[in-house]
Amino acid sequence: MATLPQDNTRESRDSLTGLADLEEARATIARWQRDWPQDTIPCPIHAMMITLGRIDTVNVAFGESAGDGALVEVAQRIKHFAADELDSMAWLAARISGGSFLLLSRQQCSRERWEWLAEALADAIAMPIASPGDDVGSLRLWPRVVLLRATEDDSPERIFDRLSEMANSMRQGQGRRIDWSSGEIELSGRSFRDLEADLLAAIDKDEIEILFQPQYALADDKMIGAEALARWHHPTIGRVGAGSLFQIAERADHVAHLSRHIAQRALEQAVHWPEHLRLSLNITPADLAADSFAMEFARLAERIGFSMSRITLEIIEQVLLADLDRVGHVLDQLKIFDIRLALDDFGAGFCNFRYLKVLPIDCIKLDRSMIDGVLEDDRDLAVFRAIIAMASALDLAVVVEGVEKEEQRALIAAEGCEYYQGFLRAEPMTAQEFLELAEA
């Protein structure tokens, strides 16, 4: 799990989403510019303003609570995306008005990468959002994104003026969903169609890197296994995280192909681990859409020689939105093979508790946002405790993601959680690095 860079420390927050607010965004830009060494290149600030279509319609049709819930979900998706894709950069995510958000980054970044990041983030935001009410189903919001690379003469006010002017122009027209405030366009010849072809070639050439995020038991702080994560280092746009990687694969209709490739490579590397360590893998809607998935996965693990009793498959809420009955059928088949099932990113969305009632889930993985404020905010702590109590009543194990402070680790241990992962103990690492750590 990625961590927030130091520059993301903030005092002024949006009360609904917990992101920075407009005041903090302005102050952050000013601070970045003020603190940047004067004898070097101008401070490299990149910005994207995300405006949501249909949010007013959602409020009218389903009520403000549904609209607020959708905005909170979008905020979480922006935070997750930035943490995954910008983890080596100083960045800030903010909600600047109703359905308008801002993502800022301070570090050298090519035009190609910044525009590609905007495309990938827009895809992530446009995915279905679960509704808290069974009568509503799922919602979709359609984002438009304005991009900007700050010049040496751009003040914080000028940056916001440029972004707002272009956003207003995009709302009045029927143009593309991504545009630059300068009017400049295109990924310097690199389109998403090119990226789709590049991805297929990368799979065939085994260029998708598999990293492993160690997981630990809270009782004795011993390693219990790792989650497999995929990364792709593209020669033009740079590093592509797992979420964006699968968005590119979805456009090319190769999600199942990519998912199987990642699972196979992770299992082949994990087969060398000490036998007490478990492997966690993420599975996709494309995987669960196939009635034969459970049998094919079992055959893959058996051929490689990795015990299925040591495998945890993680699913996210969006996987469950498509067809809950079909998903339940496939998960029941996986349980026959003694595979453990985890509901991932719990707390990041609407947390539909029906999933816990009707699906054969063994554990929940709490999203890192669930522990962001537990040390300082009594309400955050109360919500955290309520979820732990529910998990205990349902006999579900709890894995906490994004643990970065010893105080967080001590608190979740005292509250009865079983496992955790995060930068406190280890960042994602290569297969060889993980094996050396496991055998140390």
DOMI-380789 format. One record per residue (C-alpha): residue in three letters; x, y, z. Coordinates in steps of 0.25 Angstrom, whole numbers, plus 2048, in hexadecimal, padded with zeros to 3 digits. Example, Ala and Ser with C-alpha at 12.3 -4.5 7.8 and 13.67 -1.06 7.14 Angstrom:
ATOM type   x   y   z
ATOM  Ala 831 7EE 81F
ATOM  Ser 837 7FC 81D
# end
This chain:
ATOM type   x   y   z
ATOM  Met 800 800 800
ATOM  Ala 805 80E 7FD
ATOM  Thr 807 819 807
ATOM  Leu 804 828 806
ATOM  Pro 811 830 804
ATOM  Gln 815 83A 80F
ATOM  Asp 80F 846 806
ATOM  Asn 801 840 808
ATOM  Thr 800 844 817
ATOM  Arg 7F5 84E 818
ATOM  Glu 7EC 855 822
ATOM  Ser 7E0 85A 819
ATOM  Arg 7D7 84F 814
ATOM  Asp 7CA 84D 80D
ATOM  Ser 7C0 849 818
ATOM  Leu 7B9 83F 80F
ATOM  Thr 7C4 837 808
ATOM  Gly 7D0 83A 811
ATOM  Leu 7D8 83F 805
ATOM  Ala 7DF 84C 806
ATOM  Asp 7D6 858 803
ATOM  Leu 7D8 864 7F9
ATOM  Glu 7E0 86C 804
ATOM  Glu 7EA 861 806
ATOM  Ala 7EC 85E 7F8
ATOM  Arg 7EF 86D 7F5
ATOM  Ala 7F9 86D 802
ATOM  Thr 7FF 860 7FD
ATOM  Ile 803 866 7EF
ATOM  Ala 808 872 7F5
ATOM  Arg 811 86A 7FF
ATOM  Trp 816 861 7F4
ATOM  Gln 81A 86D 7EC
ATOM  Arg 820 875 7F8
ATOM  Asp 828 869 7FC
ATOM  Trp 82D 865 7EF
ATOM  Pro 83C 868 7ED
ATOM  Gln 83D 875 7E5
ATOM  Asp 84A 871 7DE
ATOM  Thr 844 865 7D7
ATOM  Ile 839 863 7CD
ATOM  Pro 82B 869 7D0
ATOM  Cys 823 862 7DA
ATOM  Pro 81D 856 7D2
ATOM  Ile 80E 857 7D6
ATOM  His 804 84E 7CE
ATOM  Ala 7F5 850 7D1
ATOM  Met 7E8 849 7CC
ATOM  Met 7DA 84E 7CF
ATOM  Ile 7CF 843 7CF
ATOM  Thr 7C1 848 7CE
ATOM  Leu 7B5 83E 7CF
ATOM  Gly 7AA 83D 7C5
ATOM  Arg 79C 838 7CB
ATOM  Ile 79F 83B 7D9
ATOM  Asp 793 845 7DA
ATOM  Thr 78A 83B 7D3
ATOM  Val 78E 830 7DE
ATOM  Asn 78A 83A 7E9
ATOM  Val 77D 83D 7E2
ATOM  Ala 779 82F 7DF
ATOM  Phe 77F 827 7EB
ATOM  Gly 781 832 7F6
ATOM  Glu 78C 839 7FB
ATOM  Ser 791 82D 804
ATOM  Ala 793 825 7F7
ATOM  Gly 79B 831 7F0
ATOM  Asp 7A3 833 7FD
ATOM  Gly 7A7 824 7FD
ATOM  Ala 7AB 825 7EE
ATOM  Leu 7B4 831 7F1
ATOM  Val 7BA 829 7FD
ATOM  Glu 7BD 81D 7F4
ATOM  Val 7C3 826 7E9
ATOM  Ala 7CC 82C 7F3
ATOM  Gln 7D1 81F 7F8
ATOM  Arg 7D3 81B 7E9
ATOM  Ile 7DC 827 7E7
ATOM  Lys 7E4 825 7F4
ATOM  His 7E6 816 7F0
ATOM  Phe 7EA 819 7E2
ATOM  Ala 7F4 824 7E7
ATOM  Ala 7FA 81B 7F1
ATOM  Asp 7FC 810 7E7
ATOM  Glu 801 818 7DB
ATOM  Leu 808 824 7E2
ATOM  Asp 80E 81E 7EE
ATOM  Ser 81C 823 7EB
ATOM  Met 817 831 7E9
ATOM  Ala 812 83C 7F2
ATOM  Trp 803 83D 7EF
ATOM  Leu 7F6 843 7F5
ATOM  Ala 7E7 83F 7F2
ATOM  Ala 7DD 849 7F5
ATOM  Arg 7CE 84B 7F3
ATOM  Ile 7CC 85A 7EF
ATOM  Ser 7BD 85B 7ED
ATOM  Gly 7B1 852 7EC
ATOM  Gly 7B5 848 7E1
ATOM  Ser 7C2 84E 7DE
ATOM  Phe 7CF 848 7E3
ATOM  Leu 7DE 84B 7E1
ATOM  Leu 7EA 842 7E0
ATOM  Leu 7F8 849 7E1
ATOM  Ser 806 844 7E0
ATOM  Arg 813 84A 7E2
ATOM  Gln 81E 842 7DA
ATOM  Gln 823 841 7CC
ATOM  Cys 819 83A 7C4
ATOM  Ser 818 839 7B5
ATOM  Arg 80C 83E 7AD
ATOM  Glu 809 830 7A8
ATOM  Arg 809 82A 7B6
ATOM  Trp 800 835 7BC
ATOM  Glu 7F6 834 7B1
ATOM  Trp 7F6 825 7B2
ATOM  Leu 7F4 826 7C1
ATOM  Ala 7E8 82F 7BF
ATOM  Glu 7E2 825 7B5
ATOM  Ala 7E4 819 7BF
ATOM  Leu 7DE 821 7CB
ATOM  Ala 7D2 825 7C3
ATOM  Asp 7D0 816 7C0
ATOM  Ala 7D1 813 7CE
ATOM  Ile 7C7 81E 7D2
ATOM  Ala 7BD 819 7C7
ATOM  Met 7BC 80B 7CD
ATOM  Pro 7AF 808 7D3
ATOM  Ile 7AC 80D 7E2
ATOM  Ala 7A4 804 7EB
ATOM  Ser 798 80B 7F1
ATOM  Pro 794 80A 800
ATOM  Gly 786 806 7FC
ATOM  Asp 782 7F9 7F5
ATOM  Asp 778 801 7ED
ATOM  Val 782 80A 7E6
ATOM  Gly 78C 7FF 7E2
ATOM  Ser 799 805 7DD
ATOM  Leu 79C 813 7D8
ATOM  Arg 7A6 819 7CD
ATOM  Leu 7AC 827 7CD
ATOM  Trp 7B3 82C 7C1
ATOM  Pro 7C0 834 7C3
ATOM  Arg 7C6 83F 7BB
ATOM  Val 7D5 842 7BE
ATOM  Val 7DD 84F 7BB
ATOM  Leu 7EC 84E 7BB
ATOM  Leu 7F6 858 7BE
ATOM  Arg 805 859 7BF
ATOM  Ala 808 866 7C7
ATOM  Thr 812 870 7C1
ATOM  Glu 81C 878 7C9
ATOM  Asp 812 884 7C9
ATOM  Asp 806 87C 7CE
ATOM  Ser 801 880 7DC
ATOM  Pro 7F8 877 7E3
ATOM  Glu 7EC 881 7DF
ATOM  Arg 7F1 880 7D1
ATOM  Ile 7F1 871 7D1
ATOM  Phe 7E3 870 7D6
ATOM  Asp 7DE 87B 7CC
ATOM  Arg 7E4 873 7C0
ATOM  Leu 7DE 866 7C5
ATOM  Ser 7D0 86C 7C8
ATOM  Glu 7D0 873 7BA
ATOM  Met 7D3 866 7B3
ATOM  Ala 7C9 85E 7BB
ATOM  Asn 7BE 868 7B8
ATOM  Ser 7C1 867 7A9
ATOM  Met 7C1 858 7AA
ATOM  Arg 7B3 858 7B1
ATOM  Gln 7AD 861 7A6
ATOM  Gly 7B2 858 79A
ATOM  Gln 7B1 84A 797
ATOM  Gly 7C0 848 795
ATOM  Arg 7C9 83D 79B
ATOM  Arg 7CA 83A 7AA
ATOM  Ile 7D9 83D 7AB
ATOM  Asp 7DE 84B 7A7
ATOM  Trp 7EA 854 7AA
ATOM  Ser 7E8 862 7AF
ATOM  Ser 7F2 867 7A4
ATOM  Gly 7E9 860 79A
ATOM  Glu 7F5 856 796
ATOM  Ile 7F0 848 794
ATOM  Glu 7F4 839 792
ATOM  Leu 7FE 830 799
ATOM  Ser 809 834 78F
ATOM  Gly 804 829 786
ATOM  Arg 802 81F 791
ATOM  Ser 7F3 81B 791
ATOM  Phe 7EC 811 79A
ATOM  Arg 7EB 808 78E
ATOM  Asp 7FB 808 78E
ATOM  Leu 7FB 805 79D
ATOM  Glu 7F2 7F9 79B
ATOM  Ala 7FB 7F4 790
ATOM  Asp 807 7F7 799
ATOM  Leu 800 7EF 7A5
ATOM  Leu 7FE 7E3 79D
ATOM  Ala 80D 7E3 798
ATOM  Ala 811 7E5 7A7
ATOM  Ile 809 7D9 7AB
ATOM  Asp 80F 7D0 7A0
ATOM  Lys 81D 7D5 7A4
ATOM  Asp 81B 7D3 7B3
ATOM  Glu 81D 7E2 7B5
ATOM  Ile 812 7E3 7C0
ATOM  Glu 81A 7E4 7CD
ATOM  Ile 814 7DD 7D9
ATOM  Leu 817 7E3 7E7
ATOM  Phe 813 7DE 7F4
ATOM  Gln 80D 7E6 800
ATOM  Pro 811 7DE 80D
ATOM  Gln 806 7DB 817
ATOM  Tyr 808 7D9 826
ATOM  Ala 800 7D3 832
ATOM  Leu 7FD 7DD 83D
ATOM  Ala 7FE 7D3 848
ATOM  Asp 80D 7D1 846
ATOM  Asp 811 7DA 83A
ATOM  Lys 816 7CE 832
ATOM  Met 814 7CE 823
ATOM  Ile 808 7C6 81E
ATOM  Gly 809 7C8 80F
ATOM  Ala 808 7D2 805
ATOM  Glu 7FF 7D9 7FB
ATOM  Ala 803 7D8 7EC
ATOM  Leu 803 7E6 7E5
ATOM  Ala 805 7E8 7D6
ATOM  Arg 80D 7F4 7D0
ATOM  Trp 811 7F7 7C2
ATOM  His 81C 801 7BF
ATOM  His 818 807 7B1
ATOM  Pro 823 80D 7A9
ATOM  Thr 81B 81A 7A6
ATOM  Ile 812 81C 7B2
ATOM  Gly 81A 816 7BD
ATOM  Arg 814 80D 7C8
ATOM  Val 806 808 7C7
ATOM  Gly 800 803 7D4
ATOM  Ala 7F6 7F7 7D4
ATOM  Gly 7E9 7FF 7D4
ATOM  Ser 7ED 806 7C7
ATOM  Leu 7F3 7FA 7C1
ATOM  Phe 7E6 7F2 7C2
ATOM  Gln 7DF 7FF 7BC
ATOM  Ile 7E7 7FE 7B0
ATOM  Ala 7E5 7EF 7AF
ATOM  Glu 7D6 7F1 7B0
ATOM  Arg 7D6 7FA 7A4
ATOM  Ala 7DD 7EF 79D
ATOM  Asp 7D4 7E5 7A2
ATOM  His 7E0 7DD 7A8
ATOM  Val 7DD 7DE 7B7
ATOM  Ala 7DC 7CF 7B9
ATOM  His 7E9 7CD 7B1
ATOM  Leu 7F0 7D7 7B9
ATOM  Ser 7EA 7D2 7C6
ATOM  Arg 7EE 7C3 7C3
ATOM  His 7FC 7C8 7BF
ATOM  Ile 7FE 7CF 7CD
ATOM  Ala 7F9 7C3 7D4
ATOM  Gln 802 7B9 7CD
ATOM  Arg 80E 7C2 7CF
ATOM  Ala 80B 7C4 7DE
ATOM  Leu 808 7B6 7E1
ATOM  Glu 815 7B2 7D9
ATOM  Gln 81D 7BB 7E2
ATOM  Ala 816 7B8 7EF
ATOM  Val 818 7A9 7ED
ATOM  His 826 7AB 7F3
ATOM  Trp 821 7B1 800
ATOM  Pro 822 7AB 80D
ATOM  Glu 815 7A2 80F
ATOM  His 80F 7AA 81A
ATOM  Leu 80D 7B7 811
ATOM  Arg 800 7BA 80A
ATOM  Leu 7FE 7C1 7FC
ATOM  Ser 7F3 7CB 7FA
ATOM  Leu 7EF 7CE 7EC
ATOM  Asn 7E4 7D8 7E6
ATOM  Ile 7DA 7D2 7DD
ATOM  Thr 7D1 7DA 7D3
ATOM  Pro 7C3 7DB 7CE
ATOM  Ala 7C8 7D4 7C1
ATOM  Asp 7CD 7C8 7C9
ATOM  Leu 7C0 7C6 7D1
ATOM  Ala 7B8 7C8 7C4
ATOM  Ala 7BD 7BA 7C0
ATOM  Asp 7B6 7AE 7C6
ATOM  Ser 7C3 7A6 7C3
ATOM  Phe 7CC 7B0 7CB
ATOM  Ala 7CD 7A8 7D8
ATOM  Met 7D1 79B 7D1
ATOM  Glu 7DB 7A2 7C8
ATOM  Phe 7E1 7A9 7D4
ATOM  Ala 7E2 79C 7DC
ATOM  Arg 7E9 795 7D0
ATOM  Leu 7F3 7A1 7CF
ATOM  Ala 7F6 7A0 7DD
ATOM  Glu 7F7 791 7DD
ATOM  Arg 800 791 7D1
ATOM  Ile 80A 79B 7D7
ATOM  Gly 80A 794 7E4
ATOM  Phe 804 79F 7EE
ATOM  Ser 7FA 79A 7F8
ATOM  Met 7ED 7A0 7F6
ATOM  Ser 7EB 7A0 805
ATOM  Arg 7F6 7AB 806
ATOM  Ile 7EF 7B4 7FC
ATOM  Thr 7E6 7C0 7FF
ATOM  Leu 7DE 7C6 7F3
ATOM  Glu 7DA 7D4 7F5
ATOM  Ile 7CE 7DB 7EF
ATOM  Ile 7C9 7E9 7EF
ATOM  Glu 7BB 7EE 7F0
ATOM  Gln 7BB 7F2 7E1
ATOM  Val 7BD 7E3 7DE
ATOM  Leu 7B0 7E0 7E5
ATOM  Leu 7A7 7EB 7DE
ATOM  Ala 7A6 7E3 7D1
ATOM  Asp 79E 7D7 7D5
ATOM  Leu 79E 7D3 7E4
ATOM  Asp 798 7C5 7E1
ATOM  Arg 7A3 7C1 7D7
ATOM  Val 7AE 7C6 7E0
ATOM  Gly 7A8 7BF 7EC
ATOM  His 7A8 7B2 7E3
ATOM  Val 7B7 7B3 7DF
ATOM  Leu 7BB 7B7 7ED
ATOM  Asp 7B4 7AA 7F2
ATOM  Gln 7BC 7A2 7E8
ATOM  Leu 7C9 7A8 7ED
ATOM  Lys 7C6 7A5 7FB
ATOM  Ile 7C5 796 7F7
ATOM  Phe 7D4 797 7F4
ATOM  Asp 7D7 79D 802
ATOM  Ile 7DA 7AB 7FD
ATOM  Arg 7D8 7B6 806
ATOM  Leu 7D0 7C2 802
ATOM  Ala 7D2 7D1 806
ATOM  Leu 7C9 7DD 803
ATOM  Asp 7D4 7E8 800
ATOM  Asp 7D4 7F7 802
ATOM  Phe 7C8 7F5 80C
ATOM  Gly 7C4 803 811
ATOM  Ala 7C8 80A 804
ATOM  Gly 7BA 809 7FE
ATOM  Phe 7AC 808 803
ATOM  Cys 7B0 7FB 80B
ATOM  Asn 7A3 7F3 807
ATOM  Phe 7A2 7E9 812
ATOM  Arg 799 7E0 80A
ATOM  Tyr 7A6 7DB 804
ATOM  Leu 7AB 7D6 811
ATOM  Lys 79E 7CF 813
ATOM  Val 79C 7C7 806
ATOM  Leu 7AB 7C5 802
ATOM  Pro 7B5 7BB 807
ATOM  Ile 7BF 7C6 80C
ATOM  Asp 7C9 7C2 816
ATOM  Cys 7CF 7CF 819
ATOM  Ile 7CE 7DE 816
ATOM  Lys 7DA 7E7 812
ATOM  Leu 7D7 7F5 818
ATOM  Asp 7DB 800 80E
ATOM  Arg 7E6 809 812
ATOM  Ser 7DC 815 814
ATOM  Met 7D6 80E 81F
ATOM  Ile 7E2 810 828
ATOM  Asp 7E6 81E 823
ATOM  Gly 7E0 825 82F
ATOM  Val 7DE 81B 83A
ATOM  Leu 7E9 821 842
ATOM  Glu 7E4 82F 842
ATOM  Asp 7D5 82E 83F
ATOM  Asp 7CB 827 849
ATOM  Arg 7C0 825 83E
ATOM  Asp 7CA 81E 835
ATOM  Leu 7CE 815 841
ATOM  Ala 7C0 812 844
ATOM  Val 7BD 80E 835
ATOM  Phe 7C9 806 835
ATOM  Arg 7C5 7FF 842
ATOM  Ala 7B7 7FC 83D
ATOM  Ile 7BD 7F5 831
ATOM  Ile 7C6 7ED 839
ATOM  Ala 7BA 7E9 842
ATOM  Met 7B2 7E5 836
ATOM  Ala 7BE 7DD 830
ATOM  Ser 7BF 7D5 83D
ATOM  Ala 7B0 7D2 83E
ATOM  Leu 7B1 7CC 830
ATOM  Asp 7BE 7C5 833
ATOM  Leu 7C5 7CC 829
ATOM  Ala 7D4 7CF 82A
ATOM  Val 7D9 7DD 828
ATOM  Val 7E5 7E2 820
ATOM  Val 7E8 7F1 821
ATOM  Glu 7EF 7F8 815
ATOM  Gly 7F8 804 815
ATOM  Val 7FE 803 823
ATOM  Glu 809 80D 823
ATOM  Lys 80B 811 832
ATOM  Glu 80E 809 83E
ATOM  Glu 803 810 845
ATOM  Gln 7F9 80A 83A
ATOM  Arg 7FE 7FC 83C
ATOM  Ala 7FD 7FD 84B
ATOM  Leu 7EF 802 84A
ATOM  Ile 7E9 7F8 840
ATOM  Ala 7F0 7EC 848
ATOM  Ala 7E9 7F1 855
ATOM  Glu 7DC 7F2 84D
ATOM  Gly 7DD 7E3 849
ATOM  Cys 7E1 7E3 83B
ATOM  Glu 7E9 7D7 836
ATOM  Tyr 7F2 7DC 82B
ATOM  Tyr 7F8 7E8 824
ATOM  Gln 800 7ED 818
ATOM  Gly 807 7FA 816
ATOM  Phe 813 803 815
ATOM  Leu 815 802 824
ATOM  Arg 81C 7F4 821
ATOM  Ala 81E 7F3 813
ATOM  Glu 81C 7F9 805
ATOM  Pro 818 7F1 7F9
ATOM  Met 824 7E9 7F4
ATOM  Thr 82A 7E0 7EA
ATOM  Ala 828 7D1 7EB
ATOM  Gln 837 7CF 7EE
ATOM  Glu 836 7DA 7F9
ATOM  Phe 82A 7D4 7FF
ATOM  Leu 830 7C6 7FF
ATOM  Glu 83D 7CB 806
ATOM  Leu 834 7D2 810
ATOM  Ala 82C 7C6 813
ATOM  Glu 838 7BD 815
ATOM  Ala 83F 7C7 81D
# end
